[in-house]
Amino acid sequence: MKKLITVTFLSLCLLAGCSNTNEPAADEGNSTTYVDTYTSASSTKQMLDSDDLEAAKEELSSIDSDLATLAQTKEEGYVAPEGETMVEIMSVNPDGTPGLSTIHAWRVDGDTVTVVLTDGQNAQNLAKVGARGSILAHGDTYYLIHLEVSDVVELEYTDENYENGLFNSSYSGASNQLSEYTITMNILSVEQVNLYIPN
């Protein structure tokens, strides 16, 4: 419970300056213009660049998911990624409050991150090109990945799709017949965050 409260408080702090999540900055050639200026005010966060940024992306790709569908996990010889880790995905709700979800299905591929989300408020916040959000991931350290949506694919619920195992292996929306969204996002920046969350 303490961990949940701490993460929720952290998300409130991290998203406090993110009110313009769906409006791209004027200078689209400079990724730092997409990231809220509050980041420079905190001594607990460090914006990564050059070799440090590439090393962070490589580390993140070693703890991500393969986005396997349920059918794929049942194929002979399937082996789940050894280091896959759940992360917190964050966005801003329509009323300005922070949206926070723990997710299993995320993958880093160079300068992009792809996530698979069951329909819900966070999925609705992010399921449009140009929307922005962040992921908090824990590798050797905590990383805050700032993202902008570049592509959205919806898999609508049908009994056939569900029975054929086309939904992600962590899909939990069958009882409510919820859609699933595969959302691809460009990495705008990555911060190293000095964060302690008690057990």
C-alpha positions as CSV (number, residue, x, y, z in Angstrom):
1,M,0.0,0.0,0.0
2,K,2.8,2.3,0.9
3,K,4.4,1.7,-2.5
4,L,1.2,2.5,-4.3
5,I,0.8,5.7,-2.4
6,T,4.4,6.7,-3.1
7,V,4.1,6.0,-6.8
8,T,0.8,7.9,-7.0
9,F,2.4,10.9,-5.2
10,L,5.4,10.6,-7.6
11,S,3.1,10.7,-10.6
12,L,1.3,13.8,-9.3
13,C,4.7,15.5,-9.0
14,L,5.9,14.3,-12.4
15,L,2.8,15.3,-14.3
16,A,2.2,18.6,-12.6
17,G,3.6,20.5,-15.5
18,C,2.2,18.3,-18.3
19,S,-1.1,20.1,-19.0
20,N,-0.4,20.5,-22.7
21,T,0.1,16.8,-23.5
22,N,-1.8,16.8,-26.7
23,E,-0.3,20.0,-28.2
24,P,3.1,19.6,-29.9
25,A,5.6,22.4,-29.4
26,A,6.3,24.9,-32.2
27,D,9.8,23.7,-32.7
28,E,9.3,20.1,-33.7
29,G,13.0,19.6,-34.6
30,N,14.2,20.0,-31.0
31,S,13.0,17.2,-28.7
32,T,13.7,19.2,-25.6
33,T,10.9,21.6,-26.5
34,Y,8.4,18.7,-26.0
35,V,9.6,18.1,-22.5
36,D,8.2,20.2,-19.6
37,T,10.6,22.7,-18.2
38,Y,10.0,21.5,-14.6
39,T,12.6,18.8,-15.3
40,S,15.4,21.3,-15.1
41,A,14.3,22.4,-11.7
42,S,14.9,19.1,-9.9
43,S,18.4,18.0,-8.8
44,T,17.0,14.4,-8.5
45,K,16.6,14.0,-12.3
46,Q,19.2,14.1,-15.0
47,M,18.4,14.4,-18.7
48,L,20.4,11.8,-20.6
49,D,22.1,12.4,-24.0
50,S,24.8,11.0,-26.3
51,D,26.4,7.8,-25.0
52,D,24.4,7.9,-21.7
53,L,21.1,8.0,-23.6
54,E,22.1,5.1,-25.9
55,A,23.2,3.1,-22.9
56,A,19.9,3.8,-21.2
57,K,17.9,2.7,-24.3
58,E,20.0,-0.5,-24.5
59,E,19.3,-1.2,-20.8
60,L,15.6,-0.6,-21.2
61,S,15.4,-2.9,-24.1
62,S,16.9,-5.7,-21.9
63,I,14.0,-5.4,-19.4
64,D,11.1,-4.9,-21.8
65,S,8.4,-7.3,-23.1
66,D,8.1,-9.0,-26.5
67,L,4.4,-8.0,-26.8
68,A,3.5,-11.6,-27.4
69,T,-0.2,-12.5,-27.9
70,L,-1.7,-15.3,-25.9
71,A,-1.6,-17.5,-29.0
72,Q,2.1,-16.8,-29.4
73,T,2.9,-17.8,-25.8
74,K,1.3,-21.1,-26.4
75,E,3.4,-22.0,-29.5
76,E,5.9,-24.8,-29.0
77,G,9.3,-23.5,-28.0
78,Y,8.1,-20.0,-26.8
79,V,10.2,-18.6,-24.1
80,A,9.3,-15.3,-22.4
81,P,12.0,-12.6,-22.2
82,E,14.1,-13.3,-19.2
83,G,14.4,-9.8,-17.8
84,E,10.9,-8.4,-18.6
85,T,9.7,-5.9,-16.0
86,M,6.4,-4.2,-15.4
87,V,6.5,-0.4,-15.7
88,E,4.2,2.6,-14.9
89,I,2.7,4.4,-17.8
90,M,1.5,8.0,-17.1
91,S,-0.7,10.4,-19.0
92,V,-3.0,13.3,-18.2
93,N,-6.7,12.7,-17.8
94,P,-9.2,15.1,-19.4
95,D,-9.9,16.7,-16.0
96,G,-6.2,17.4,-15.5
97,T,-5.6,14.6,-12.9
98,P,-2.7,12.1,-13.6
99,G,-3.5,8.8,-15.2
100,L,-1.3,6.0,-13.9
101,S,-1.3,2.3,-15.0
102,T,1.0,-0.6,-14.3
103,I,1.6,-2.4,-17.6
104,H,3.4,-5.6,-18.7
105,A,3.4,-5.1,-22.5
106,W,6.0,-2.5,-23.5
107,R,8.9,-2.7,-25.9
108,V,11.8,-0.4,-26.7
109,D,13.1,-0.5,-30.3
110,G,15.7,2.2,-31.0
111,D,14.0,5.6,-30.8
112,T,10.4,4.2,-30.3
113,V,8.4,2.5,-27.5
114,T,5.4,0.3,-28.3
115,V,2.9,-0.5,-25.6
116,V,-0.3,-2.7,-25.6
117,L,-3.1,-1.3,-23.4
118,T,-6.5,-2.7,-22.6
119,D,-9.1,0.0,-23.1
120,G,-9.4,2.4,-20.2
121,Q,-8.7,6.0,-19.3
122,N,-5.0,5.8,-19.9
123,A,-5.5,4.0,-23.3
124,Q,-8.1,6.7,-24.2
125,N,-5.6,9.5,-23.2
126,L,-2.9,8.0,-25.4
127,A,-4.8,6.4,-28.3
128,K,-4.4,9.4,-30.7
129,V,-1.4,10.5,-32.8
130,G,0.3,13.4,-31.1
131,A,-0.7,12.5,-27.5
132,R,2.1,12.5,-25.0
133,G,2.8,10.5,-21.9
134,S,5.7,9.1,-19.9
135,I,6.9,5.7,-18.7
136,L,8.6,5.1,-15.4
137,A,10.9,2.1,-15.6
138,H,13.2,0.5,-13.1
139,G,16.4,-1.0,-14.5
140,D,19.7,-0.5,-12.7
141,T,18.2,2.9,-11.8
142,Y,14.8,4.6,-12.5
143,Y,14.2,6.0,-15.9
144,L,11.5,8.4,-16.9
145,I,10.9,8.1,-20.7
146,H,9.0,11.0,-22.3
147,L,7.0,9.9,-25.3
148,E,4.8,11.2,-28.2
149,V,2.3,8.9,-30.0
150,S,3.0,8.2,-33.7
151,D,0.7,5.3,-34.4
152,V,-2.3,3.6,-32.9
153,V,-3.9,0.2,-33.9
154,E,-7.1,-0.9,-32.2
155,L,-8.0,-4.6,-31.9
156,E,-11.8,-4.7,-31.2
157,Y,-13.2,-7.3,-29.0
158,T,-14.9,-10.2,-30.7
159,D,-15.4,-13.7,-29.4
160,E,-13.4,-15.0,-32.4
161,N,-10.4,-12.7,-31.8
162,Y,-10.4,-13.7,-28.1
163,E,-10.8,-17.4,-28.7
164,N,-8.0,-17.2,-31.3
165,G,-5.7,-15.7,-28.7
166,L,-5.1,-12.5,-30.7
167,F,-5.0,-10.3,-27.6
168,N,-1.8,-9.7,-25.6
169,S,-0.9,-12.4,-23.1
170,S,-1.7,-10.0,-20.2
171,Y,-5.1,-8.9,-21.7
172,S,-7.8,-8.7,-18.9
173,G,-10.7,-7.1,-20.7
174,A,-12.7,-10.1,-21.9
175,S,-15.4,-9.9,-19.3
176,N,-16.2,-6.4,-20.4
177,Q,-15.5,-7.0,-24.1
178,L,-12.9,-4.2,-24.2
179,S,-10.8,-3.3,-27.2
180,E,-7.0,-3.4,-27.0
181,Y,-4.7,-0.7,-28.4
182,T,-1.2,-1.1,-29.7
183,I,0.4,2.3,-29.4
184,T,3.7,3.3,-30.9
185,M,5.5,6.3,-29.5
186,N,8.6,8.3,-30.3
187,I,11.1,8.7,-27.5
188,L,11.4,12.5,-26.9
189,S,13.9,12.2,-24.1
190,V,15.0,9.9,-21.2
191,E,15.7,11.1,-17.7
192,Q,17.6,9.2,-15.0
193,V,15.6,9.6,-11.8
194,N,17.1,9.3,-8.3
195,L,14.0,7.7,-6.7
196,Y,13.5,5.5,-3.7
197,I,10.3,3.6,-3.3
198,P,10.0,1.6,0.0
199,N,9.0,-2.0,-0.1
